[in-house]
Amino acid sequence: MALEALSKTPATLDELRTRVFYALQRHPLCRQVEFDIVSTPRTRRTNWTVSMHAVQPGALWTAHEIVADIQEAYELDAAA
């Protein structure tokens, strides 16, 4: 478990917001998704989440998978 946390790249809220935005923009169904990045108490998997709004029904699972991939790669920097 600790090894998983060490392998994640630290990022600020702005960096996470930018990465999620561009990742969603690359998929045609997800271009209209509105979202917020939210800092959460640290768990064994992550310390941030994405709150999605205005997601078209056909884009929900795709957007969820895109965000999950980013969450596996990045953690919110402790200084953020």
C-alpha positions in Angstrom: 0.0 0.0 0.0 2.7 2.5 0.9 4.5 1.7 -2.4 1.4 2.7 -4.3 1.4 6.1 -2.6 5.1 6.6 -3.4 4.6 5.9 -7.1 2.1 8.6 -7.5 3.2 12.0 -8.8 2.4 15.0 -6.6 0.4 17.7 -8.2 -1.3 21.0 -7.2 -5.1 21.5 -7.5 -4.4 23.7 -10.6 -2.3 21.0 -12.2 -4.9 18.3 -11.5 -7.7 20.6 -12.9 -5.6 21.1 -16.1 -4.9 17.4 -16.5 -8.5 16.4 -16.0 -9.7 19.1 -18.4 -7.4 18.1 -21.2 -8.1 14.4 -20.7 -11.8 15.0 -20.9 -11.4 17.2 -24.0 -9.7 14.4 -25.9 -12.9 12.3 -25.8 -15.8 13.6 -28.0 -18.5 12.5 -25.5 -16.8 14.2 -22.5 -16.1 17.6 -24.0 -19.1 19.2 -22.3 -18.5 17.7 -18.8 -18.2 20.3 -16.1 -16.2 19.4 -13.0 -14.5 20.5 -9.8 -11.5 19.1 -8.1 -12.1 18.6 -4.4 -9.4 17.9 -1.8 -10.5 15.0 0.5 -9.1 13.5 3.6 -6.3 11.1 2.7 -7.3 7.5 2.2 -5.1 4.6 1.2 -5.9 5.3 -2.5 -6.2 9.1 -2.9 -6.5 12.5 -1.3 -8.6 14.2 -4.0 -11.7 13.6 -6.1 -13.6 15.0 -9.0 -17.1 16.2 -8.7 -18.7 16.0 -12.2 -21.7 18.1 -13.3 -23.7 18.2 -16.5 -22.5 14.8 -17.7 -24.4 13.4 -20.7 -25.7 9.9 -20.0 -23.6 8.4 -22.7 -20.4 10.0 -21.3 -20.8 9.0 -17.6 -18.8 5.8 -17.7 -16.1 7.1 -20.1 -15.6 10.3 -17.9 -15.4 8.1 -14.8 -12.7 5.9 -16.4 -10.7 8.9 -17.5 -10.8 10.4 -14.0 -9.9 7.1 -12.4 -6.8 6.7 -14.6 -5.7 10.2 -13.5 -6.4 9.4 -9.9 -4.2 6.3 -10.1 -1.3 8.4 -11.3 -1.4 11.6 -9.2 -1.9 12.6 -5.6 -2.6 16.1 -4.3 0.6 17.7 -3.2 0.7 18.1 0.6 1.7 21.7 0.2 -1.4 22.5 -1.9 
